[in-house]
Amino acid sequence: MKVASLALDDYSNYGNNLQKYALQHTLKKFVDFTELLWHNANAFFSETAQFSYMPKPFLKNCDPFSQQKYILREAVRINKIKEFENRYIKVRFDIPYIEEIADEYDYFVVGSDQVWQPLWIESKYFLEFVPREKRIAYAASIAAPFIPDQLKEFFKRGISGFDYISVREENAVKIIKELTGQDALLVLDPTLLLTLEEWLDIAQKPSWLNEKYQRGYILTYYLRTEPHPIIKIIAQKLNLPVINLLDWDNYWHYIVGPEEFIYLFANAALIFTNSFHGVAFSINFKKPFINLEVDAEKNMSTRIPGLLKMFNLEDRIAKPGKNYSIDYLFEIDFSTRDKILLQERNKAFQFLLNALSGAGKMGGGR
């Protein structure tokens, strides 16, 4: 069986690329051949990602020298992610017109990270270029609280073209039901389908992680904003160094590759993040973490509460009412995590097995 997967073309986002790796790694357990379709032949710096990790105040006030410095560091980081894909993900680039390859695969899987985000949705992410019976959505992420009125018919038509629909967010289940009447299955993000041992197989210790960090370190991973100042205060009290991923002012922290990203999460003493995948890796690796949202109005905040709810970890959200503090930094209740993760993995694997064998119909299929 030959299967193609479709995701966002992007070399800038760790979560996006690690979930592509995880989905392909999982699909290999079910099919003879699978590859990722890179469907935008000219995309290297993603249209949606360029400058996306630079703090907004910096964007407004930076001088030309600082901007150039950032661009160069971003180029190094993006190239590391590209090298990761070259090593670990089978990607097909020779696709001048995606409509021409519909007959070359038995199934097409779209997923996961923000593939159905209203800000940049295109019909190809609904797999409209292939016959209905070949379409599968795995953990398709809408990553928005609602669908704008002007896009509702477009979404309704696209989603109604699937017999097998699974999504990543609880809110997406509700949106799809309201739009189409179909019942989408809530499943794990692909990164949670892999065990800690499977991730450690490709983890790599950063060369700069010296004796300074042997006692432990606090890891922060923030998208499109800077970590909250309270983290520095907590680090001083704990006498632990801080590694701020995506800190453009620290060359080594900014340009880590995906393998180093995995190592740093797996070995952190404490993690602060506003990222969905930051939370997902923390749960998967059983690391003490705090979801500290600097701006609760951001769309990403609609994704994380559902994930925390799934694992009974809502108490890991730091809220402004308590000055963003958590009573027990390191005491985190993972008691139900193993059982839930096993159940959810089995549910996801059964969904893929059914979809890839055409067994039965779900999601309102005809």
Salt bridges, closest charged atoms under 4 A:
ASP9 OD2 - HIS39 ND1 3.55
GLU74 OE1 - ARG77 NE 3.05
GLU85 OE2 - LYS20 NZ 2.94
ASP94 OD1 - ARG92 NE 2.98
GLU104 OE1 - ARG92 NH1 2.66
ASP113 OD1 - ARG168 NH1 3.04
ASP113 OD1 - ARG303 NH1 3.73
GLU122 OE1 - LYS124 NZ 3.61
GLU128 OE2 - ARG157 NE 3.42
ASP149 OD1 - LYS152 NZ 3.12
ASP163 OD1 - ARG132 NE 2.96
ASP163 OD2 - LYS361 NZ 3.19
GLU169 OE2 - ARG168 NE 3.35
GLU170 OE2 - LYS309 NZ 3.39
ASP183 OD1 - LYS177 NZ 2.89
ASP189 OD1 - ARG168 NH1 2.96
ASP189 OD2 - HIS277 NE2 3.15
GLU198 OE2 - HIS25 NE2 3.25
GLU198 OE2 - LYS29 NZ 3.14
ASP249 OD1 - LYS69 NZ 3.48
GLU259 OE2 - ARG87 NH2 2.47
GLU260 OE1 - LYS80 NZ 3.46
ASP327 OD1 - LYS322 NZ 3.10
ASP338 OD2 - LYS286 NZ 3.07
ASP338 OD1 - ARG337 NH1 2.58
GLU344 OE1 - LYS347 NZ 3.18
